[in-house]
Amino acid sequence: MAADSKLLDSLTRSFSLELPVMDTMDEYLDLIIPLVRPWGEDLYEEEYYLDTRWLEIRDDDSFHESVLHIFRKEDEYLHSIDGNIHKGKWRKLESSNTLIIEQTAGNSVVKSELYDLAFLNPNFFILKKHGDQQRKGFKKYFVLANENYVKGLEWRDVVELLFNRYRSNRQWIIFVVIIVILVAVVVFFSVF
């Protein structure tokens, strides 16, 4: 009977849905994005990101500004830092999940960056800057979250919300229920 209990404990631990403790948002996202990607959208589905107030999320302790990014029709891009607006343009590369974001000052392009889509849904818009950013000491991911969904939360809480997308997936719950039923049947027949 003790062996059955150990087997059951081992099985339940292997299906634990706890998020392990990590130091950086990039580490969390490297773990979570492959898990939630099947439930994400593509850049051609513009209704998921146009005219949404995307709040920038960083794991930097000195980052206290409220930075919003708004992608509008006709490639208009608005970048707001504590309410001060800077304009720019955005465009997606056809037949890919790649986005170019340009920040302008007057008629001059100040900054132009190439991003690949990592994950998109109504609450998260996560981009990955092209190239090896970590080698250069920069963050790998550009994390935006729907302001209404995450306002007032710390970055670890936001990561937990993203992980909840995986945790609450119906297919996962059905899979766990089937495993629990199978274990219960095995335990039942081994006892009787």
DALIN-V380822 format. One record per backbone hydrogen bond with DSSP energy under -1.0 kcal/mol. CO is the residue of the C=O (numbers start at 1). NH is the residue of the N-H. If there is no record, write none. Layout:
BEGIN
CO|NH / CO|NH
END
This chain:
BEGIN
1|5 / 2|6 / 3|7 / 4|8 / 5|9 / 6|10 / 7|11 / 8|12 / 9|13 / 10|14 / 13|16 / 24|28 / 25|29 / 26|30 / 27|31 / 28|32 / 29|33 / 32|36 / 33|37 / 36|39 / 37|40 / 42|45 / 44|46 / 45|48 / 46|49 / 46|50 / 52|54 / 53|147 / 54|69 / 55|145 / 60|63 / 66|82 / 67|56 / 68|80 / 69|54 / 70|78 / 71|51 / 73|76 / 75|90 / 76|72 / 77|88 / 78|70 / 79|86 / 80|68 / 81|84 / 84|81 / 86|79 / 87|104 / 88|77 / 89|102 / 91|100 / 93|96 / 97|117 / 98|93 / 99|115 / 100|91 / 101|113 / 102|89 / 103|110 / 103|111 / 105|108 / 108|105 / 111|103 / 113|101 / 114|130 / 115|99 / 116|128 / 119|126 / 120|41 / 123|146 / 124|121 / 125|144 / 126|118 / 126|119 / 127|142 / 128|116 / 131|133 / 133|138 / 134|137 / 140|129 / 142|127 / 143|57 / 144|125 / 145|55 / 146|149 / 146|150 / 147|151 / 150|153 / 154|158 / 155|159 / 156|160 / 157|161 / 158|162 / 159|163 / 160|164 / 162|165 / 163|167 / 164|168 / 166|169 / 169|173 / 170|174 / 171|175 / 172|176 / 173|177 / 174|178 / 175|179 / 176|180 / 177|181 / 178|182 / 179|183 / 180|184 / 181|185 / 182|186 / 183|187 / 184|188 / 185|189 / 186|190 / 187|191 / 188|192
END
